[in-house]
Amino acid sequence: MKVLLVNPITSERGMFACTPNLGLGYLATALRRSGFEVDIWDGMKKDMTRKKLRERLKLLDYQVIGVQVYTCSVEEAQEALTLAKSLDPKVLRIIGGAHVSGDSENALNQLDADYAFRGEAEIGLPKLLQKLSGEDHCEYKDIHHLIWRENGRIYLNELKPIVDVTALGLASWDLIDPNEYPNAPIGAFVKSFPLATISCSRGCPHQCTYCANKLIMGRGLRARSKESIIEELDLLYNKYGVREYQIIDDTFTSKRSLAEGVCNEIINRGWKMNITFPNGVRVESLDEELLKLLERAGCYSIGMAIESGSQRIVDHMRRNQRLEKVKEKVELVARVTKIRMTGFFIMGYPAEEREDILMTIKLAKELPLQRAQFTIWIPVPGSEMTERLKEEGKLNIKNLSSVVLNQINYVPENLTEDELQKLLRKAYYEFYFRPKIIIGLLSEIQSLEHLKNILRRVKRMWKAA
């Protein structure tokens, strides 16, 4: 079987985070190991369009198309699936990704796919294709993470997170070559291109109510070996010329021995790397010794998952952190390193009141942050808070695929949409329109293209607010 894995979001959408697609890269490796021929069509690469996807499907004879689906990209995913079937009615259509994991019971019918996977699919997808090609005679019910239908009924198979993530090998970087992506990374400020995203572990032991990551990667933290991570860095550094690395784990610093081991190996090899943590870290895992080691290894920017300036809301989110400790750690980073920090904050969270949001804005301005990202709470399918509101009849969204990023999709009972919009604009205005912040941002601009990218982000951010 010949397989095409597709990320249907293209630059036509105006998305900004154009980084190599690790998820599809790992799936490609798993399929190749099982003897399948695999291609990846990632719409985030340079100059990709829907027209080019049609041309690829017409030109090459694929028996299987696997489409990655996010809640914000359901429309594009549906278009890709429909296109594939119109060109070849016999093509096998399989879906997976965050949206499928969060809305598992509806996704298969909603997108009219043949099969779907929730969570990790590196083991299940090759097994399904081996069954369909006659190489494996297992039952559908024995394929973990599979969503399938029989006689009109939808079945959701058992979830069984992959324990040994090192055994998965490296992503198929030849199919997601960092040099083929535009200069538009996660986060507006970087030091060099090309860049690569790195995942050092899977799973998260925390239970934040706004997050559905547990449905994709499970709760247990499963780290790759130091040797596996260094092998990947060596490949990217020497073969693809990558000097900019974005470690996308939420919990990299939580596994102290791994973080220290990777950093020391980078230093010992003399690699000159620029390292960032765009998705944020758990601030309680940071101390002076680790911070200085991270900086020596090349770390120059960290996202700080603070989320709220109201302890009441932090507790409601089940963040399991004290704001006093957060302040202490953020100030520590500023005192002992030159690492720049971006604070992440959620606004419009259920149960939030105006005073809570004002406390968030106040905290953001008080902390020694260089940047801040204020995000309106999104009812992520599968998250505990989203499911709770649905059960209580308080979420007036019939179809969660209609949820739009950077727009207000839910308004807390004690606020109006207009008030929330004004508070969001107030947050951005009061944080960024300060001389020290403006001067700091201007000093980081690398080129005219970089400046244009920043201005596009500012325009979108202000439009959303």
Sequence and secondary structure as in RCSB ss.txt:
>XXXX:A:sequence
MKVLLVNPITSERGMFACTPNLGLGYLATALRRSGFEVDIWDGMKKDMTRKKLRERLKLLDYQVIGVQVYTCSVE
EAQEALTLAKSLDPKVLRIIGGAHVSGDSENALNQLDADYAFRGEAEIGLPKLLQKLSGEDHCEYKDIHHLIWRE
NGRIYLNELKPIVDVTALGLASWDLIDPNEYPNAPIGAFVKSFPLATISCSRGCPHQCTYCANKLIMGRGLRARS
KESIIEELDLLYNKYGVREYQIIDDTFTSKRSLAEGVCNEIINRGWKMNITFPNGVRVESLDEELLKLLERAGCY
SIGMAIESGSQRIVDHMRRNQRLEKVKEKVELVARVTKIRMTGFFIMGYPAEEREDILMTIKLAKELPLQRAQFT
IWIPVPGSEMTERLKEEGKLNIKNLSSVVLNQINYVPENLTEDELQKLLRKAYYEFYFRPKIIIGLLSEIQSLEH
LKNILRRVKRMWKAA
>XXXX:A:secstr
 EEEEEE   GGGT       HHHHHHHHHHHHTT EEEEEETTSTT  HHHHHHHHHHS  SEEEEE  GGGHH
HHHHHHHHHHHH TT EEEEESHHHHHSHHHHHHHTT SEEE S  TTHHHHHHHHHTTS    GGGSTTEEEEE
TTEEEE      S GGGG    TTTS GGGS S  SSS  S SSEEEE  EE      TT  HHHHH SS EE  
HHHHHHHHHHHHHTS   EEEE  SSGGGSHHHHHHHHHHHHHHT   EEEEEEEE GGG  HHHHHHHHHHTEE
EEEEEEE S HHHHHHTT    HHHHHHHHHHHHHH   EEEEEEEES TT  HHHHHHHHHHHHHS  SEEEEE
E    TT HHHHHHHHTT    S GGG  TTS     TTS HHHHHHHHHHHHHHHHSSHHHHHHHHTT  SHHH
HHHHHHHHHHHHHH 
